[in-house]
Amino acid sequence: MEKTHTIENLHIIILAGGLGKRLWPVSRRNLPKQFLDIFGTGETMLQTAVSRAIRLVGEENVLVVTSKEFQDITVSQLPSLSKDNILLEPVHRNTCPAAAWAVHRVKTRHPEHAVAIMPSDQLILHEDRFERSLRQGAEYVCNHD
């Protein structure tokens, strides 16, 4: 997917704190699936998700939420992403608290911005359709209270 222009007033939050329990034995606690190249593309699932998000909203508007125990691997897989955009959960508490924490961070700094929350382990086959849908959703949310 070629970069068109970024979606203004949108932040993408990528949740990457999963513990790798459901795809065992490929995915392990010390190396969960988001940090693996499951599809043989040369990028891990996390790298693919972040690359997609950056194309859509720009690097400064992408946040990754992961567990403190995955800090080193996250930073090593995402060397261009600012460390300020990697939120480390001090305690693993699942999806809702991680998402709420990241949304609070965005809204504190950019109250006018919309937020899209995405998993780090999704396969999107038709990225053009995905981008079009995300643009439509962001436009609607940004123009309706």
C-alpha positions in Angstrom: 0.0 0.0 0.0 1.5 3.3 -1.0 1.4 6.2 1.4 -1.2 8.7 0.3 -1.7 11.4 2.9 -2.0 10.8 6.6 -5.3 10.9 8.4 -5.3 14.1 10.4 -6.6 14.2 14.0 -6.3 10.4 14.4 -4.0 8.4 16.7 -3.6 4.6 16.2 -3.0 2.6 19.4 -1.5 -0.8 18.8 -2.0 -3.4 21.5 1.1 -5.7 21.7 1.1 -7.0 25.3 -0.3 -10.5 24.6 1.5 -13.4 26.4 1.5 -15.8 23.5 -0.7 -18.5 25.1 -3.0 -19.4 22.2 -0.5 -20.1 19.4 1.6 -22.5 21.4 4.1 -24.0 20.6 5.1 -21.5 18.0 4.4 -18.6 20.3 5.9 -18.7 23.8 5.7 -16.5 26.8 9.2 -15.1 26.2 8.4 -14.6 22.4 4.7 -14.1 21.8 3.2 -14.1 18.3 3.3 -10.4 17.8 7.1 -10.6 17.8 7.2 -13.4 15.2 7.2 -13.4 11.4 4.2 -15.7 11.3 3.4 -15.1 7.6 6.9 -15.2 6.2 6.9 -11.6 5.0 10.2 -10.5 6.6 8.4 -8.5 9.2 7.0 -9.5 12.5 3.3 -9.1 13.1 4.1 -6.0 15.3 6.3 -4.5 12.6 3.6 -4.9 10.0 1.0 -3.4 12.2 3.2 -0.4 13.1 4.3 0.1 9.4 0.6 0.2 8.4 -0.3 2.6 11.1 2.6 4.9 10.3 1.5 5.1 6.6 -2.0 6.1 7.8 -1.3 8.6 10.5 2.4 9.3 10.6 4.9 8.1 13.1 4.1 10.7 15.8 0.5 9.5 16.0 1.2 5.8 16.6 1.4 4.4 20.1 2.3 0.8 21.0 1.2 -0.6 24.3 3.1 -3.6 25.5 4.1 -5.3 28.7 7.2 -4.0 30.6 8.7 -7.5 30.1 8.7 -6.9 26.3 10.4 -3.5 26.4 13.7 -4.7 24.9 12.2 -6.7 22.0 9.7 -4.0 21.2 12.4 -1.3 21.0 14.6 -3.6 18.9 11.8 -4.4 16.5 10.7 -0.8 16.2 13.9 1.3 16.2 12.4 4.3 14.4 9.5 4.6 16.8 10.1 7.2 19.5 10.4 5.5 23.0 7.8 8.1 24.1 5.3 6.3 21.8 5.9 2.9 23.5 3.8 2.6 26.6 4.9 -0.1 29.0 2.3 -1.7 31.2 3.8 -2.1 34.7 1.4 -5.0 35.3 -0.4 -7.1 32.7 -4.1 -6.5 33.1 -5.4 -7.4 29.6 -7.0 -5.3 26.9 -9.3 -2.8 28.5 -6.9 -1.2 31.0 -4.2 -1.0 28.3 -6.5 0.6 25.8 -7.9 3.0 28.4 -4.4 4.1 29.5 -3.3 4.8 25.9 -6.6 6.7 25.1 -6.1 8.8 28.2 -2.6 9.6 27.1 -3.8 10.7 23.6 -6.7 12.7 24.9 -4.6 14.5 27.5 -2.3 15.7 24.8 -4.7 16.0 21.9 -8.3 16.2 23.1 -9.6 16.9 19.6 -8.1 13.7 18.1 -10.0 10.5 17.4 -8.4 7.1 18.4 -8.4 3.8 16.6 -7.3 0.8 18.7 -5.9 -2.2 16.8 -4.3 -5.5 17.8 -0.7 -6.1 16.8 -1.5 -9.6 15.4 -4.1 -9.0 12.7 -3.9 -10.1 9.1 -5.3 -7.6 6.7 -5.5 -8.9 3.1 -7.1 -5.8 1.4 -5.2 -2.9 2.9 -6.8 -0.5 0.5 -10.2 -1.4 1.8 -9.0 -1.2 5.3 -7.5 2.2 4.8 -10.7 3.5 3.1 -12.9 2.2 6.0 -10.5 3.7 8.6 -10.6 7.1 6.8 -14.4 7.1 6.7 -14.7 6.1 10.3 -12.1 8.8 11.4 -13.9 11.4 9.3 -17.2 10.6 10.9 -15.9 10.5 14.5 -14.0 13.8 14.0 -17.1 15.6 12.6 -19.7 14.2 15.1 -19.5 14.6 18.8 
